Amino acid sequence: MKNTHSILLFVVIIIFSSCNSEKGTEYKLFYLGGQSNMDGYGYVADLPDDLSGTYENTWIFHGNTMPDDTVTDGKGVWTLLRPGHGAGFSSDGLSNTYSNRFGVELTFAGKMKELNPGSDIAILKYSRGGTSIDEEAAGNSGSWDPDYKNGEGINQYDHFLAAVENAMNIKDIDSDGFNDKLMPAGIIWMQGESDADVTEEIAQRYYKNLNELMQLIRQALGDENLPVVIGRISDSGNDSSGMVWKHGDIVREAQHQFAEDDPNAAIVTSTDSYNYSDPWHYDSNGFIDLGTRFAITLDSLKKK
């Protein structure tokens, strides 16, 4: 069962945390996941100078993505955060191939460090464009359904678990000779468009699916009360019918319901104000703002 796999990962995290040297660095670990607007479609060329360099003392493990029904992947390496972790990024577990795109990770990390002076930040990113939670909406992109093919298939949830395990297996993430301590501090989730694009029945299941998946991701990261901030899906209206996501309002309502029902969850709604670079993705300024909003909202949630 995949639920058992999550619990085993929890044990792995606890073991690695408890074995760390006292001379190592303690990092606040944040997970960034979802579909293409988490991948990031901002253009690196559009970044202002203060966002275009390498971020000191801020590390990222960006897990490689693969389609459903392939051998589990999630390969990556811990590197200092820099632009290029957007759509088109890949890793073979030894080195990264950076793209000309960026996502929310840059301004999220920058704002989080500003809000928590003296804290060291680590980001685990695993997302895949076009993915749904619901298996029936997966198409060719994939799904996050933990019970995919009655628990017998391999999908995005499995690739995510592999990314967690791969990241946690590296004890000295900053390569300074001392084992580090990764302390899970929050989940950022930007997804739901694909679940809003098929049938009303699938969209109606989004609340249940989101709630179940967030609980399991919390388990995999070792804290069942880990703060979760989700980004509300929005619609460019750039479609012949007027709306890109046929049942977007149902998913948006489910996202709000999740944030209201879960005492350790919140929602970012600024997405409605963003411009788009195509019918599906925010423009560069949108991703710059969204990362900042995620950090502010998560920090406020943690301090409740």
Secondary structure, 3 states (H helix, E strand, C coil): CHHHHHHHHHHHHHHHHHCCCCCCCEEEEEEEEECHHHHCCEEHHHCCHHHCCCCCCEEEEECCCCCCCCCCCCCCCEEECCCCCCCCCEECCCCEECCCEECCHHHHHHHHHHHCCCCEEEEEEEECCCCECCHHHCCCCCECCCCHHHHCCCCHHHHHHHHHHHHHCCCCCCCCCCCCEEEEEEEEEECCCHHHCCCHHHHHCHHHHHHHHHHHHHHHCCCCCCCEEEECCCCCCCCCCCCCCCCHHHHHHHHHHHHHHCCCEEEECHHHHCCECCCCCECHHHHHHHHHHHHHHHHHHHCC
